[in-house]
Amino acid sequence: MLMKNIFLFCLLFSIAGMGFTSKEQVSVPSGDFCNSLKTLLEAAKEGFDTIKGPSIERIITGHKKNYYLSNIKFVDEHECYINDVASYPECECILATDTRISDELTSSYNNYKSEIENCLGEEWTIIEQDSSNNYYLKGTKYRKLVVRENITGKKVKFHLFIYSSMIEKKRVVELKVEGIGKK
């Protein structure tokens, strides 16, 4: 009888715990996020060739554009897309969406920002921009984290944005990695 009660207590506790996380954005666990980010950044140095999946077309502002699905995915319900421009490769990953810049979306941005800061070492410069230090963001709730490699020569750069996406037709938290182009 005691074991049955302990089992029921554990079951109820775990079910109750699930209710608290239902509004949170689904994302990869912390260590997995860092490993996936590092793999993505390494692939950026090679124009993302090592993580390119199948070729697809997306309609952006009424025009078809060629992309590749990435083999790396941060959030189950969102794909990462690699553009088809060899001279300026980019990988875009939607991490969270909402109809407005809500507390949940802002919290998601802040969580990913912390993940990035905890994942990367001194070989990266991390600067956050918002309406207080970026002219183009004045009067908005939009923010972006600008991250650059601290090396000489060609370097990888990426942004973590919270903004209004015309492609998604929603407010989003997006990770956009600029790869090193091939000439």
C-alpha positions as CSV (number, residue, x, y, z in Angstrom):
1,M,0.0,0.0,0.0
2,L,2.8,2.4,0.9
3,M,4.5,1.8,-2.5
4,K,1.2,2.5,-4.3
5,N,0.8,5.8,-2.4
6,I,4.3,6.8,-3.2
7,F,3.8,5.9,-6.9
8,L,0.5,8.0,-7.0
9,F,2.2,10.9,-5.3
10,C,5.1,10.8,-7.8
11,L,2.7,10.5,-10.7
12,L,0.6,13.5,-9.5
13,F,3.7,15.6,-8.8
14,S,5.0,15.0,-12.3
15,I,1.6,15.7,-13.9
16,A,1.3,18.9,-11.9
17,G,4.9,19.9,-13.0
18,M,3.9,19.5,-16.6
19,G,1.3,22.2,-16.3
20,F,3.8,24.7,-15.2
21,T,5.9,24.3,-18.4
22,S,3.1,24.2,-20.9
23,K,3.5,27.9,-21.9
24,E,7.3,27.8,-22.2
25,Q,8.8,27.5,-25.7
26,V,10.2,24.1,-26.5
27,S,13.9,24.2,-26.9
28,V,16.8,21.8,-26.8
29,P,18.3,21.2,-23.3
30,S,21.0,23.6,-22.2
31,G,24.0,21.4,-23.0
32,D,22.5,20.3,-26.3
33,F,21.9,24.0,-27.2
34,C,25.5,24.8,-26.7
35,N,26.7,21.7,-28.6
36,S,24.3,22.5,-31.5
37,L,25.4,26.1,-31.5
38,K,29.1,25.2,-31.7
39,T,28.4,22.7,-34.5
40,L,26.5,25.4,-36.4
41,L,29.3,28.0,-35.9
42,E,31.9,25.5,-37.0
43,A,29.8,24.7,-40.1
44,A,29.6,28.5,-40.8
45,K,33.3,28.5,-41.5
46,E,32.7,26.2,-44.4
47,G,29.7,27.9,-45.8
48,F,27.4,25.5,-43.9
49,D,28.2,22.6,-46.4
50,T,28.6,20.1,-43.6
51,I,25.0,20.6,-42.2
52,K,23.1,21.2,-45.4
53,G,20.0,18.9,-45.8
54,P,17.5,18.7,-48.6
55,S,17.0,21.7,-51.0
56,I,13.6,23.5,-50.7
57,E,11.9,26.6,-51.9
58,R,10.4,29.3,-49.7
59,I,8.2,32.2,-50.8
60,I,9.6,35.4,-49.5
61,T,7.9,38.7,-50.4
62,G,6.1,36.9,-53.2
63,H,9.2,35.3,-54.8
64,K,10.5,31.8,-54.6
65,K,13.9,31.5,-53.2
66,N,16.1,28.4,-52.8
67,Y,17.2,27.2,-49.4
68,Y,18.5,24.1,-47.7
69,L,17.1,22.7,-44.5
70,S,19.8,22.4,-41.9
71,N,20.6,19.1,-40.2
72,I,20.7,21.1,-37.0
73,K,17.5,22.0,-35.3
74,F,17.1,23.9,-32.1
75,V,13.3,23.8,-31.6
76,D,11.0,21.0,-32.7
77,E,8.4,23.0,-34.5
78,H,10.8,25.3,-36.4
79,E,13.4,24.4,-39.1
80,C,16.7,26.2,-39.7
81,Y,17.2,27.4,-43.2
82,I,20.4,27.9,-45.1
83,N,20.3,30.3,-48.0
84,D,21.6,29.3,-51.5
85,V,24.1,32.2,-51.8
86,A,27.7,30.9,-51.9
87,S,29.3,34.4,-51.6
88,Y,27.2,35.3,-48.5
89,P,25.8,32.2,-46.8
90,E,23.5,32.5,-43.8
91,C,21.6,30.2,-41.6
92,E,18.3,31.4,-40.0
93,C,16.7,29.5,-37.1
94,I,13.4,30.6,-35.6
95,L,13.5,29.8,-31.8
96,A,10.2,31.2,-30.6
97,T,7.1,33.0,-32.0
98,D,4.2,34.9,-30.7
99,T,1.6,37.4,-32.1
100,R,3.2,40.2,-30.1
101,I,6.3,40.9,-28.0
102,S,4.9,39.2,-25.0
103,D,6.5,38.3,-21.6
104,E,6.9,34.7,-22.9
105,L,8.7,35.8,-26.0
106,T,10.9,38.2,-24.1
107,S,11.7,35.5,-21.6
108,S,12.6,33.1,-24.5
109,Y,15.0,35.8,-25.9
110,N,16.6,36.3,-22.5
111,N,17.0,32.5,-22.0
112,Y,18.7,32.1,-25.3
113,K,20.9,35.1,-24.7
114,S,22.0,33.5,-21.4
115,E,22.6,30.2,-23.1
116,I,24.8,31.9,-25.7
117,E,26.8,33.9,-23.1
118,N,27.3,30.7,-21.1
119,C,28.3,28.7,-24.1
120,L,30.9,30.9,-25.8
121,G,34.2,31.8,-24.3
122,E,36.5,34.8,-24.6
123,E,37.1,34.2,-28.3
124,W,33.8,35.8,-28.9
125,T,32.6,39.5,-28.5
126,I,29.0,39.7,-27.4
127,I,27.1,43.1,-27.5
128,E,23.4,43.6,-26.9
129,Q,21.6,46.4,-28.8
130,D,18.2,47.9,-28.1
131,S,16.5,51.2,-28.4
132,S,19.0,52.8,-26.0
133,N,22.1,52.1,-28.2
134,N,20.9,51.5,-31.7
135,Y,19.3,54.2,-33.8
136,Y,17.3,51.8,-35.9
137,L,15.7,50.2,-32.8
138,K,14.5,53.5,-31.3
139,G,10.9,53.5,-30.1
140,T,10.7,49.7,-30.3
141,K,10.8,46.7,-27.9
142,Y,13.1,44.9,-30.4
143,R,16.5,43.8,-29.2
144,K,19.4,42.0,-30.7
145,L,22.5,40.3,-29.5
146,V,25.5,40.8,-31.9
147,V,28.2,38.1,-31.5
148,R,31.5,38.2,-33.4
149,E,34.6,35.9,-33.4
150,N,37.7,37.6,-31.9
151,I,40.1,36.5,-34.7
152,T,41.9,38.3,-37.5
153,G,40.8,37.5,-41.1
154,K,37.5,36.0,-42.0
155,K,35.3,35.6,-39.0
156,V,31.9,34.2,-38.2
157,K,29.2,36.6,-36.9
158,F,25.7,36.0,-35.7
159,H,22.7,37.7,-34.2
160,L,20.0,36.7,-31.8
161,F,17.0,38.9,-32.6
162,I,13.6,39.6,-31.1
163,Y,11.7,41.4,-33.8
164,S,8.7,41.3,-36.2
165,S,9.3,38.8,-39.1
166,M,7.6,39.6,-42.4
167,I,8.3,36.1,-43.5
168,E,6.7,34.4,-40.5
169,K,4.1,37.2,-40.1
170,K,4.7,37.0,-36.3
171,R,7.0,38.4,-33.7
172,V,10.0,36.0,-33.4
173,V,13.2,35.2,-31.6
174,E,15.6,34.3,-34.3
175,L,19.2,33.1,-34.5
176,K,20.9,34.2,-37.7
177,V,24.4,33.0,-38.4
178,E,26.5,34.6,-41.2
179,G,28.9,32.1,-42.7
180,I,32.1,32.7,-44.5
181,G,31.5,33.0,-48.2
182,K,33.4,31.1,-50.9
183,K,35.0,33.0,-53.7
